[in-house]
């Protein structure tokens, strides 16, 4: 628990709220990535294109806000793009 000063208690409350918001965002990202993998497995290329566009936007927003590192964001986007290209080449 934080120290018992007013500012420390407020900082602790803010940290809790921020941590919950960040966890929710990371959960949204993981769910989106799973959905893309499922669409690729089902060979639904139209669905994949729209899902990738939305997911890349989400990744960029998260990197901008510092929820994930920018190199992590780049790695996610690169791997997504490679999978989409491989799937469209195979189709």
Phi, psi and omega in degrees: 000152181289164174299164187270023174275157182300316183293324179291321179294320179294317178300321179295317177299318180295318180299320180297314180297316181295319180297319179296318179295318180294321178297320179297319180295316179297323178296317177301318180296313181297322178296318179296319179295321178296321180296321179295316179298322179293319178294322178294320179294327179274358179060039177263081187292328178294317178295325180295317183301313181291321180294321179295318180301313180293321182290321178297320176299316179298318179298316180297317179298318181295321179292322179296321182276355177084014179286321172235157180289150183293329176291325176296318178299316179297321180294317177301312183294321180296315181293322176298312181299319180296319179294320180294318179296316179297321181290321180287330177290324181285335182280000000 
